């Protein structure tokens, strides 16, 4: 029900109700929403207010508007488990979706200063830079960049990473035991290139994950930067409250940096 006496804006109340209907499946993926006129009559608010609510949901990636046809519930977002150290191919592939990688760069380079610091190597130490677009069911979802010290993985620049999982190669071919990753996550505005790559509108947001993967001996193995399209991806987190524990296991902790 819409509460016209509430301090919460009417468009926001309508948007939240529609979100709930989408979440419960009452409005299924791909289904057409009632017209602005119909929603206006159902809720007792102006069409302008309804349009504001629909625009809000469209910006949030929950609706797709087809000019002259109407508004439709967008496809379900892909969920990524950020607390378990799985490669993208492993994470998405285990759910049965088709994963494809397009390699943009796979070269030996001197790392940028900040990357060298993150990897605890000298700036003159060579690294293998790998930049890939990851597609799920043929739809671009992720732009991923990794730097790995060359001494850890000689010849990696020649390995087929279009069809092979990077983490699987590091573990099976080079004997590196990937143990944990320390990463930050934030919402940022998509660059012009990312807008073009993901077919996003100007000013759209993307999810940025950035961090370092460590081996079983706590030595840095990989610096990574991953840009997920915000309209099609979301992250799954699980938290525990343990009053008696003085230290929380690393696989059960996530820090949020607010700035």
Secondary structure, DSSP 8 states (H G I E B T S, - for coil): ---TTSSS-HHHHHHHHHHHHHHHTSS-TT-B---HHHHHHHHTS-HHHHHHHHHHHHHTTSEEEETTTEEEE----EEEETTS---HHHHHHTTT--EEEEEEEEEEEE--HHHHHHHT--TTSEEEEEEEEEEETTEEEEEEEEEEEGGGSTTGGGS--SSS-HHHHHHHTT---EEEEEEEEEEEE--HHHHHHHT--TT-EEEEEEEEEEETTS-EEEEEEEEEETTTEEEE------TT-SS--GGG-------
